[in-house]
Amino acid sequence: MTCRCFNSIRTCCHRAILNVVTNAIDACEKREAARVEITVEWVAGDRLVHIVVADNGEGIAEEDIQRIFSVFESKKGSRGTGLGLPVSQKIMRETRRRHPRR
């Protein structure tokens, strides 16, 4: 699978990040004081952007951790396709491959 999100790497990355943020929001839906934090850091010397998405949701069960990037793995029932994280991972890998650090 290659990143063919319309016409740009920017669009692909946006899609991947949005998916992770959406997952964080979904994980918090049962929390009264839900919190999702997005931290962005530009590392100029390495030409990297670090994006961290953190939430205080229910978390991922220990037995599920090793499968979160497997296609069609979802705990969302009919709301989830099990494609979000695997596709997001693929987009990030392809972006890194096409635009390696210089």
Secondary structure as a PSIPRED ss2 file (coil, helix, strand):
# PSIPRED VFORMAT (PSIPRED V4.0)

   1 M C   1.000  0.000  0.000
   2 T C   1.000  0.000  0.000
   3 C C   1.000  0.000  0.000
   4 R C   1.000  0.000  0.000
   5 C C   1.000  0.000  0.000
   6 F C   1.000  0.000  0.000
   7 N C   1.000  0.000  0.000
   8 S C   1.000  0.000  0.000
   9 I H   0.000  1.000  0.000
  10 R H   0.000  1.000  0.000
  11 T H   0.000  1.000  0.000
  12 C H   0.000  1.000  0.000
  13 C H   0.000  1.000  0.000
  14 H H   0.000  1.000  0.000
  15 R H   0.000  1.000  0.000
  16 A H   0.000  1.000  0.000
  17 I H   0.000  1.000  0.000
  18 L H   0.000  1.000  0.000
  19 N H   0.000  1.000  0.000
  20 V H   0.000  1.000  0.000
  21 V H   0.000  1.000  0.000
  22 T H   0.000  1.000  0.000
  23 N H   0.000  1.000  0.000
  24 A H   0.000  1.000  0.000
  25 I H   0.000  1.000  0.000
  26 D H   0.000  1.000  0.000
  27 A H   0.000  1.000  0.000
  28 C C   1.000  0.000  0.000
  29 E C   1.000  0.000  0.000
  30 K C   1.000  0.000  0.000
  31 R C   1.000  0.000  0.000
  32 E C   1.000  0.000  0.000
  33 A C   1.000  0.000  0.000
  34 A C   1.000  0.000  0.000
  35 R C   1.000  0.000  0.000
  36 V E   0.000  0.000  1.000
  37 E E   0.000  0.000  1.000
  38 I E   0.000  0.000  1.000
  39 T E   0.000  0.000  1.000
  40 V E   0.000  0.000  1.000
  41 E E   0.000  0.000  1.000
  42 W E   0.000  0.000  1.000
  43 V E   0.000  0.000  1.000
  44 A H   0.000  1.000  0.000
  45 G H   0.000  1.000  0.000
  46 D H   0.000  1.000  0.000
  47 R C   1.000  0.000  0.000
  48 L E   0.000  0.000  1.000
  49 V E   0.000  0.000  1.000
  50 H E   0.000  0.000  1.000
  51 I E   0.000  0.000  1.000
  52 V E   0.000  0.000  1.000
  53 V E   0.000  0.000  1.000
  54 A E   0.000  0.000  1.000
  55 D E   0.000  0.000  1.000
  56 N C   1.000  0.000  0.000
  57 G C   1.000  0.000  0.000
  58 E C   1.000  0.000  0.000
  59 G C   1.000  0.000  0.000
  60 I C   1.000  0.000  0.000
  61 A C   1.000  0.000  0.000
  62 E H   0.000  1.000  0.000
  63 E H   0.000  1.000  0.000
  64 D H   0.000  1.000  0.000
  65 I H   0.000  1.000  0.000
  66 Q H   0.000  1.000  0.000
  67 R H   0.000  1.000  0.000
  68 I C   1.000  0.000  0.000
  69 F C   1.000  0.000  0.000
  70 S C   1.000  0.000  0.000
  71 V C   1.000  0.000  0.000
  72 F C   1.000  0.000  0.000
  73 E C   1.000  0.000  0.000
  74 S C   1.000  0.000  0.000
  75 K C   1.000  0.000  0.000
  76 K C   1.000  0.000  0.000
  77 G H   0.000  1.000  0.000
  78 S H   0.000  1.000  0.000
  79 R H   0.000  1.000  0.000
  80 G C   1.000  0.000  0.000
  81 T C   1.000  0.000  0.000
  82 G C   1.000  0.000  0.000
  83 L C   1.000  0.000  0.000
  84 G H   0.000  1.000  0.000
  85 L H   0.000  1.000  0.000
  86 P H   0.000  1.000  0.000
  87 V H   0.000  1.000  0.000
  88 S H   0.000  1.000  0.000
  89 Q H   0.000  1.000  0.000
  90 K H   0.000  1.000  0.000
  91 I H   0.000  1.000  0.000
  92 M H   0.000  1.000  0.000
  93 R H   0.000  1.000  0.000
  94 E H   0.000  1.000  0.000
  95 T H   0.000  1.000  0.000
  96 R H   0.000  1.000  0.000
  97 R H   0.000  1.000  0.000
  98 R H   0.000  1.000  0.000
  99 H C   1.000  0.000  0.000
 100 P C   1.000  0.000  0.000
 101 R C   1.000  0.000  0.000
 102 R C   1.000  0.000  0.000
